[in-house]
């Protein structure tokens, strides 16, 4: 086996990758249909997205805040740019008149009852994503996991199917229990996922070196929200991520587990699309929370 090269150090984080002919990084040579679907997810005016992630039930069942998606999530749909969900939830709960783009979870397998979660496979056919008018699909990739090779091949098979159908694929960096969550790992994982064809990547924020993760990934990165944080901390994380090169966020628990979800998604939107500073966004959150859900809807 050849000896691995030392990881590079010249990231030129102050020089954004050029985007000739289309506003999203690494997307200018995609087909029209691909670019159109990407433009539905990523707001052309800001180049960013606030995706609302509610796919947690695919392996852990009725997660706190997602017990009744019809009551907790459907009212938030007007305030997100895209919804990341499973096809089961899309068909059973999301109103067909909703005009928001849908990105569908396309992998699955083990449940939370299993110790090893990397044993996933492709869990839906690309033809069904087209049938459901999806704007994209998302698949977990376990770089360094026990079933790493299978998860990579799951993604490349989905990318091939997506290219054939004109549906973008979001590769998701899955971190196992024993993985170190640092910039070095995420640089490796995000770059592998992009090199093997994903059209954008969902990954976690790290305080030290996140700008090198985004700079070294040739396609857009959206920040995963991760575990529930205090609202100011979550807004600060979202702000830092987009200022350091992320093309938006894919947040779930930090929105639907907030004490005021409608106010929180409005505040996240202000951070992502308007570059609002975290403290100002937190003030907005508190003001909208005091006004109730209707105030948050008017602010969207």
C-alpha positions as a printed Julia matrix, in Angstrom:
300×3 Matrix{Float64}:
   0.0    0.0     0.0
   1.46   3.41   -0.95
   2.43   5.7     1.85
  -0.08   8.49    2.41
   1.08  12.0     1.61
   1.18  14.56    4.37
  -1.97  16.67    4.42
  -1.58  19.99    2.65
  -1.58  23.35    4.4
  -2.23  25.9     1.63
  -5.96  26.51    1.85
  -6.05  30.17    0.77
  -9.1   30.77    2.91
  -9.11  34.44    1.9
  -9.62  33.58   -1.79
 -13.09  32.15   -2.52
 -13.38  29.58   -5.28
 -14.61  31.19   -8.5
 -18.15  30.4    -9.66
 -18.3   31.26  -13.39
 -21.8   31.31  -14.85
 -23.65  30.1   -11.74
 -23.59  31.35   -8.18
 -22.99  28.09   -6.31
 -19.46  26.8    -5.86
 -18.57  23.86   -8.07
 -22.0   23.79   -9.73
 -21.48  25.82  -12.9
 -20.95  22.79  -15.17
 -24.01  20.86  -13.99
 -27.0   20.31  -16.28
 -29.81  22.88  -16.3
 -32.13  20.62  -14.32
 -29.5   20.07  -11.63
 -28.83  23.79  -11.34
 -32.54  24.55  -11.22
 -33.03  22.11   -8.35
 -29.99  23.53   -6.53
 -31.4   27.04   -7.02
 -34.61  25.93   -5.34
 -32.66  24.86   -2.24
 -30.07  27.67   -2.14
 -31.59  31.17   -2.29
 -30.09  32.89   -5.37
 -30.11  36.29   -3.64
 -27.82  35.16   -0.81
 -26.4   31.94   -2.19
 -27.35  30.25    1.08
 -30.02  28.0     2.55
 -31.84  27.36    5.79
 -32.77  23.7     5.51
 -35.02  22.3     8.21
 -33.86  18.77    9.06
 -36.6   16.47   10.35
 -35.3   13.09    9.13
 -34.3   11.87   12.61
 -37.12   9.33   12.78
 -35.54   7.16   10.08
 -33.38   5.54   12.76
 -34.61   6.82   16.14
 -38.38   6.97   15.81
 -40.54   9.77   17.29
 -37.79  12.14   18.38
 -38.61  14.9    20.89
 -40.23  17.69   18.89
 -41.15  15.37   16.02
 -43.85  13.32   17.75
 -46.51  15.1    15.66
 -44.92  16.57   12.57
 -48.28  17.83   11.38
 -48.46  20.05   14.44
 -44.81  20.95   15.08
 -43.24  21.16   11.61
 -45.92  21.95    9.03
 -46.48  25.44   10.56
 -42.73  26.14   10.1
 -42.63  25.31    6.39
 -43.16  28.91    5.18
 -39.99  29.98    7.02
 -37.5   27.41    5.74
 -35.79  27.36    2.35
 -35.99  23.57    2.07
 -37.14  20.6     4.12
 -34.92  17.55    4.68
 -37.21  14.62    5.42
 -37.99  11.0     4.57
 -40.29   9.99    1.76
 -42.62   8.41    4.31
 -43.14  11.71    6.1
 -43.42  13.59    2.81
 -46.2   11.33    1.58
 -48.12  11.06    4.84
 -47.82  14.47    6.49
 -46.46  17.25    4.25
 -49.27  19.03    2.33
 -49.01  18.55   -1.42
 -49.74  22.25   -1.92
 -46.46  23.14   -0.14
 -44.16  24.83   -2.63
 -40.96  24.47   -0.6
 -38.28  22.21   -2.09
 -37.91  18.77   -0.53
 -34.6   16.97   -0.02
 -35.18  13.31    0.8
 -33.22  11.0     3.08
 -32.07   8.17    0.81
 -30.12   5.89    3.19
 -31.11   3.74    6.11
 -30.72   0.43    7.85
 -29.81   0.06   11.52
 -31.92   1.65   14.23
 -30.79   3.4    17.38
 -31.09   0.0    19.08
 -27.94  -1.15   17.28
 -24.46  -0.27   18.47
 -23.01   0.08   14.94
 -24.91   2.63   12.83
 -22.66   2.6     9.75
 -24.29  -0.53    8.28
 -26.56   1.54    6.04
 -27.71   0.92    2.49
 -29.55   2.91   -0.15
 -33.13   3.01    1.09
 -35.01   4.5    -1.87
 -34.9    4.47   -5.65
 -34.03   7.64   -7.53
 -37.14   7.14   -9.63
 -39.21   7.68   -6.5
 -37.36  10.94   -5.78
 -38.33  12.11   -9.29
 -41.9   10.89   -8.74
 -42.02  12.99   -5.56
 -40.61  16.06   -7.34
 -37.66  16.15   -4.93
 -35.1   18.93   -5.2
 -32.4   16.52   -4.02
 -31.56  13.48   -1.93
 -29.23  13.06    1.03
 -27.15  10.05    2.0
 -24.92   9.29    4.98
 -21.24   8.56    4.35
 -19.23   6.96    7.17
 -15.61   7.9     6.45
 -13.51   5.84    8.85
 -16.49   3.78    9.98
 -16.71  -0.01   10.03
 -18.76  -0.02    6.82
 -16.93   2.89    5.16
 -16.52   1.3     1.72
 -20.16   0.3     1.47
 -21.35   3.74    2.5
 -19.07   5.37   -0.09
 -20.37   3.03   -2.78
 -23.95   3.73   -1.67
 -23.28   7.4    -2.34
 -21.58   6.89   -5.72
 -24.44   4.69   -6.91
 -26.88   7.4    -5.86
 -24.77  10.08   -7.59
 -24.86   8.05  -10.83
 -28.63   7.7   -10.56
 -28.94  11.4    -9.74
 -26.89  12.45  -12.74
 -29.13  10.32  -14.93
 -32.28  11.88  -13.48
 -31.03  15.44  -12.87
 -31.35  15.18   -9.07
 -28.51  16.55   -6.86
 -27.08  14.41   -4.08
 -26.11  15.77   -0.66
 -23.4   13.69    1.01
 -23.59  13.74    4.81
 -20.49  13.22    6.96
 -21.47  10.7     9.61
 -19.28  10.7    12.69
 -19.07   7.48   14.68
 -18.91   7.36   18.46
 -15.13   6.92   18.43
 -14.31   9.54   15.78
 -12.49  12.76   16.59
 -14.62  15.71   15.5
 -11.92  18.09   14.33
 -11.1   20.05   11.2
  -8.6   17.45   10.01
 -11.25  14.72    9.99
 -13.87  16.91    8.33
 -11.41  18.11    5.68
 -10.79  14.47    4.82
 -14.43  13.39    4.89
 -15.86  16.38    2.99
 -13.18  16.24    0.32
 -13.66  12.5    -0.28
 -17.42  12.97   -0.55
 -17.02  15.83   -3.04
 -14.3   14.06   -5.05
 -16.6   11.08   -5.53
 -19.4   13.2    -6.93
 -21.7   14.65   -4.26
 -23.14  17.99   -5.33
 -23.08  19.45   -1.83
 -22.0   18.25    1.6
 -23.57  18.41    5.04
 -21.06  18.46    7.86
 -20.53  19.63   11.43
 -19.05  22.92   12.59
 -15.77  22.97   14.49
 -14.45  26.09   16.2
 -10.84  25.55   15.18
 -10.21  25.49   11.43
 -13.71  25.29    9.94
 -12.68  27.75    7.24
 -10.15  25.18    6.0
 -12.94  22.6     5.74
 -15.03  24.85    3.5
 -12.05  26.12    1.49
 -10.78  22.64    0.67
 -14.21  21.31   -0.36
 -14.98  22.22   -4.01
 -18.79  22.06   -3.56
 -21.12  23.92   -1.18
 -21.12  22.89    2.48
 -24.17  23.18    4.71
 -23.65  23.05    8.46
 -25.39  20.34   10.45
 -27.1   21.69   13.55
 -26.24  18.73   15.77
 -27.44  18.44   19.34
 -29.71  21.02   20.98
 -27.81  24.08   22.23
 -28.98  27.23   24.01
 -30.44  29.54   21.38
 -27.63  32.12   21.5
 -25.02  29.37   21.13
 -26.83  27.86   18.15
 -27.15  31.26   16.46
 -23.46  31.95   17.1
 -22.52  28.6    15.57
 -24.65  29.29   12.48
 -23.17  32.77   12.12
 -19.6   31.55   12.42
 -20.23  28.75    9.95
 -21.55  30.99    7.17
 -18.91  33.64    7.82
 -16.3   30.91    7.45
 -17.59  29.71    4.11
 -20.66  27.51    4.68
 -23.48  27.95    2.18
 -26.1   27.72    4.89
 -27.32  25.33    7.55
 -29.38  22.17    7.83
 -30.75  22.53   11.36
 -33.23  20.34   13.16
 -33.11  19.99   16.94
 -31.89  23.55   17.46
 -35.12  24.68   15.8
 -37.88  22.18   16.56
 -36.68  21.57   20.14
 -36.48  25.3    20.86
 -39.06  26.71   23.26
 -40.16  28.95   20.37
 -39.46  27.13   17.07
 -41.03  29.75   14.79
 -39.01  32.53   16.42
 -35.84  30.44   16.24
 -36.1   29.6    12.55
 -36.73  33.28   11.8
 -33.61  34.24   13.77
 -31.54  31.57   12.01
 -32.78  32.92    8.68
 -31.66  36.43    9.61
 -28.18  35.12   10.49
 -27.83  33.05    7.31
 -29.37  35.34    4.72
 -28.8   38.81    6.23
 -25.52  38.25    8.13
 -27.2   39.39   11.34
 -24.83  39.2    14.3
 -25.65  36.51   16.89
 -26.59  38.89   19.71
 -28.92  40.84   17.42
 -30.45  37.59   16.19
 -30.95  36.48   19.79
 -32.72  39.75   20.51
 -34.89  39.11   17.46
 -35.62  35.61   18.75
 -36.71  36.93   22.14
 -38.86  39.65   20.58
 -40.58  37.2    18.26
 -41.01  34.68   21.09
 -42.78  37.37   23.11
 -45.08  38.1    20.16
 -45.87  34.42   19.66
 -45.99  32.35   16.49
 -47.85  34.98   14.46
 -45.12  37.55   15.07
 -42.48  35.11   13.92
 -44.44  34.35   10.77
 -44.73  38.06    9.94
 -40.98  38.46   10.37
 -40.16  35.65    7.93
